[in-house]
Amino acid sequence: MEKPAKNQYPINELLKQRWSSLAFADKMVSSEVLLSLLEAARWSPSCFNEQPWSFIIATKENPTEYDRLFSCIVEGNQPWAGLAPVLMLSIAKLSFDRNNQPNRHAFHDVGLAVASLTFQATEMGLRVHQMGGFDVDKARELYKISAEYEPVAAIAIGYPGEPDILPESLRERELSPRSRKPINSFVFTGEWGQTASFI
């Protein structure tokens, strides 16, 4: 199933085709493909080139590890996330290696890395769905993540599946139109809230 963005202005086709689907096909993602996704993340920009991202990955090829990561996902996300053959956690390092000072850009940079991974995945015919709905404390405990790191998001990755594999409530969500705020609601000039004149 495709659900391209209804963009007002021209954008790259990958940006148009990317969306966070809920239905994943029963098809494994090869190690070679995963490595390409991670290579895309690896080359993302970051403050001082610190690259503060790390990823914990589990695939259905290793059910024990998959179930372990799946147990961190909140109950409301489990019915669809469990369809994905790959689950991940993104992790941010909260301080700079260069001087041990707090890195207030760490979450931003992790987001950039996951965006790069997401567009590489889209190019390769996969879907990526990020989730805030996971148990941070449980993830920290299960994976022994120290206080200098912070789990950011859970991520489901796989090939797109058909909406009819989803429960009815999720199927409606999968089929519903995509929408975004208009540009004039978030682009300002001069002062906060003053819409930029070129819009």
Summary of the structure (lengths in Angstrom):
residues: 199
radius of gyration: 18.2
end to end distance: 32.8
largest distance: 55.4
contacts: 554
relative contact order: 0.20
helix: 36%
strand: 19%
